[in-house]
Amino acid sequence: MTAATPLHAVRDRTASGAAEPDQPSHAQSATAPAVPFRDGGPAPLRPVDPLAEVRAITRGTVQAAMEVLAGIRPIHQLARRLDPRCLAALQHRAALIRREITRTGNPALARLHRNSTVRSVRVCKVRDGVYEGSAVVVDDVRARAVAVRLERSKQVWRVTELVIG
């Protein structure tokens, strides 16, 4: 059985700097130093590998675009990543798919773009701040290729071309 300590007693002890040995105070944990590296200093920041960063952005953007086409993700979630022209084209294609599904009621169209998975991503540098990538996406109906062009502007990667096969 453990004994209960009144709240005002705990507050008075932590205000004076003393804390219970098995429960650190919030003030102490907030000001605790970072876990030191081997030399005793804080962990240095790792330089970002631009190729790996672009590959991850490409994978996430392609996956999100396929979810938009499937109707399970709202288009506005891609507004920060896609330039306005690409966003409008993707929105138009998604609307056409929805309209055709409603018009025909074709079950094969209803399965189109469902359960899409990005299988592989390849990227290459065109010039400083510009990369092009391709992805292979597999869904319930078929496999398709996606081409992407990313450009860096104002420290943010934006997709300026998105072609879904």
Residue pairs with C-beta under 8 A, 6 or more apart in sequence:
5 20
10 20
13 19
13 20
14 25
14 27
19 25
19 28
33 42
34 42
34 43
35 43
36 42
36 43
37 43
37 44
50 125
50 131
51 123
51 125
51 131
53 157
54 123
54 131
54 133
54 150
54 157
55 121
55 123
55 133
57 81
57 150
57 157
58 121
58 123
58 133
58 135
58 148
58 150
59 118
59 121
59 135
61 78
61 81
61 82
61 148
61 159
61 162
62 118
62 121
62 135
62 137
62 146
62 148
63 116
63 117
63 118
64 73
64 77
64 78
64 81
65 78
65 90
65 146
65 162
65 164
66 113
66 116
66 118
66 137
66 139
66 164
67 73
67 116
68 74
68 75
68 77
68 78
68 90
68 91
68 94
69 90
69 93
69 94
69 97
69 112
69 113
69 164
70 112
70 113
70 114
70 116
70 139
71 94
71 97
71 98
71 113
75 87
75 90
75 91
75 94
78 87
78 90
79 87
80 156
81 157
81 158
81 159
82 90
82 158
82 159
82 162
83 158
83 159
83 160
85 160
86 159
86 160
86 161
86 162
89 162
90 162
93 164
97 109
97 112
97 113
100 106
100 109
101 109
101 110
108 141
111 139
111 140
111 141
112 139
112 140
112 141
113 139
113 141
114 139
114 140
114 141
115 139
115 140
116 137
116 138
116 139
117 137
117 138
117 139
118 135
118 136
118 137
119 135
119 136
119 137
119 138
119 143
120 135
120 136
121 133
121 134
121 135
122 133
122 134
122 135
123 131
123 132
123 133
123 134
124 131
124 132
124 133
125 131
126 132
126 149
129 151
129 152
129 153
130 149
130 150
130 151
130 152
131 149
131 150
132 147
132 148
132 149
132 150
133 147
133 148
133 149
133 150
134 145
134 146
134 147
134 148
135 145
135 146
135 148
136 143
136 144
136 145
136 146
137 143
137 144
137 145
137 146
137 164
138 144
144 164
144 165
145 165
146 162
146 163
146 164
146 165
147 161
147 162
147 163
147 165
148 159
148 161
148 162
148 163
149 159
149 160
149 161
150 157
150 158
150 159
150 160
151 157
151 158
151 160
152 158
